[in-house]
């Protein structure tokens, strides 16, 4: 310890003398140190060539200023610091001085000094040293390659180098090879391989912090040899169907190396190797017989070798694969016979017998013998048949047994059969397989509570056994025309399907209990080993034409091969514009009717199919709802037609029921003057009945014709009448009473084409009828010079007045002095001018009328009492002034 301190001080003194020439004032020892990570490092800073500062003015800095607790003051000009090395990155350690004077400030560069700390790890002892000499051509290579495990870490600043040493014992010559880490293997060239000689091999790890040496390997040089694999051949012998003979040749001469061998084999396609015990091959041999093999099976064989020493040496690589088929032998097991049952008509079944080759067929099956015995007749040999099989040699080596259809029969439900099947190869016949198909009505019971679950791509089955003793179970699975089955022990209640199941494929799983050889009732379930998203969705279509508010949709089920799982539901989407609606329906639905649609609207529809793994959308389909529902237009037309017909019928019925009212409106009833009571009236004198006088008797005639011909007025009378308009004298004008008058009213008659429209209103008014007529108005006579007596006729009836009665005042003012005589008239309806004599009138028709005679008044004098007027031509006053009218107006 004292020596180290003295050495340290000597180094500082030497550094001080060296740096003094450079005019530095601070110096650190040691210079450029290599420090071990995780250890404590001590450095000393010394002041030289100045008295401006002391050790109290110094401080240390690494990545940051080091606390004073790590300082040790040696004297007034030296200061130590101790730090712990932690990181692997190299860094600077600086000694600096505080600014205590102007000299220090001006010469700051002289008052600082630093050293670079290179950090690293001390090397550790290498482990697991191993060496090998490779077999090249016919001899062993002279190069020995060794490798080891490098223990510990190293840094870039302080790397570790490794040196391999190989020394032949008994000789001082050492072969070496060096490498710089982190490589952990190297090769030493010995110029020749020392067979049967001992070698000592070791490796040394070294860096600036130290070195370590591995353990020494001392072995025979042969122990480091790895030879090439032997060359192998395999021979089969027909007389030994369960064995193969293997022969091989060593890759190196026995003089150099004595070898031992290891053999392994397996059936073709198997992943499990079978090894021959080393005790059987632990000596130098070049052939071996494999025994207890399966007949007619292809085997793969391999051999490897190594130096014949249990404690050392390397196994060669395995030889290339050599395959050989064992000879055929008698089948040692029964064929696996099974059935496929389907309904065929009424009370009949179709039974198809199928079978697999025997598990130990011991050869290629060339044919099957099948015998079907009907229990009803007990005839066994009657239905014996040979089923030939054509297979290649490679079929027997497949792990998946071929399924051979044997025979298909029709069987009544009340019939039962027993089938016997044997398999035959080139050597002989297998044991007989038996299966009984019972009557359908007497099938043994099935299993209960069967469940199927998928787990990691496999199907797990469980069931409750029936109450009867079951000898075995047959588990069957089928999909898309493919079928397979396996047999389980009768005491089992669960199993796993051992077949190669595919993803996204639908399987129908069935479990059959077998009672002896009698097949029981099956139980079926549907399953997927793994579900996925359907590969397609249904295409939705319209069923018929859409309505105004509804549309019936239909679609086909997705094919099983494209479902990829159980359909959980369908979702129907329909869109109009930007509004989309969705309806979810069960998976067993193939049609749906959309309701509450809008009239005359275009819709886009599609359907989505979903499984537990996802969904897929189908293609779009468009349709447009109707503007009018079917039959709606026809209904409107029929309704309007029926309404119009109803209106027409009601109108006709109304016309029929109200024909009198209509007749009265279109052809008004003309009052019959014959039904009126005529009274005498004078504007200035009271009414009184006077005896008719001969010279002033009024003659009033009423004719029964519709229109009175204008010729009934004598030409002489026309001349004596006051001048009037021509229309009053025209034959087209009448009094409108149905009879003829020789004097027309100043008002237009109903037959007047110009003013006939006013007649209905005039005649419709309810006014007492009155008329003033002049006496002595005979046809063809000139008026007499005798005073004329005027007669005023009045009707007590409340019926509408005649024009001549309604306007009697006008007639008086005009000074008309006319005498209406009974004259012949023409019946216009008959179209002839038939004169009617006055004697043709019926006195009875005028008995309700009375005629009062008045004497005419002078127009230029005041009203006086009537004068006596007598004439031989007057008609008695008792004659009625009007003829009765029964039918109103008549056509003119």
Secondary structure, 3 states (H helix, E strand, C coil): CHHHHHHHHHHHHHHHHHHHCCCCCEEEECCCCEEECCCEEEEEEEECCCCCCCHHHEEEECCCECCHHHEEEEECCEEEEEEECCCCCCEEEEEEECCCCHHHHHCHHHHEEEEEEEEECCCCCCEEEEEEEEEECCEECCEEEEEEECCCCCCCCCCCEEEEEEEECCCCCEEEEEEECCCCEEEEECCCCCCCCEEEEEEEEEECCEEEECCCEEEEHHHHEECCCCEEEEEEECCEEEEEEEEEECCCCCCCCCEEEEEEEEECCCCCCEECCHHHCCCCCCEEEECCCCCCCEEEEEEEEEECCCCCCCCCCCCCCEEEECCCCCCCCCCEEEEEEEECCCCEEEEEEEEECCCCCCCCCCEEEEEEEECCCCECHHHCEEEECCCCCCHHHCCCCCEEEEEEEEEECCCCEEEEEEEECCCCECCCEEEEECCHHHCCCCCEEEEEEEECCEEEEEEECCCCCCCEEEEEEEECCEEEEEEEECCCCEEECCCCCCCCCEEEEEEEEEECCEEEEEEEEEEECCCCCCCCCCCCEECCCCCCCCEEEECCCCCHHHHCCCCCEEEEEEEECCEEEEEEEECCCCEEEECCCCCCCEEEEEEEEEECCEEEECCCEEEECCCCCCCHHHHHHHHHHHHHHHHHHHHHHHHHHCHHHHHHHHCCCCCCHHHCCEEECCCCCCCCCCCCCCECCCCCCCCCCCCCCHHHCCHHHHHHCCCCCHHHCCCCCCCCCCCCCCCCCCCCCCCCCCCHHHHHHHHHCCCCCEEEEECCCCCCCCCCCCCCCEEEEEECCCCCCCHHHHCHHHHHHCCCCCCCCCCCCCCCCCCCCCCCCHHHCCHHHHCCCCCCCCCCCCCCCCCCCCCCCECCCCCCCCCCCCCCCCCCCCCC
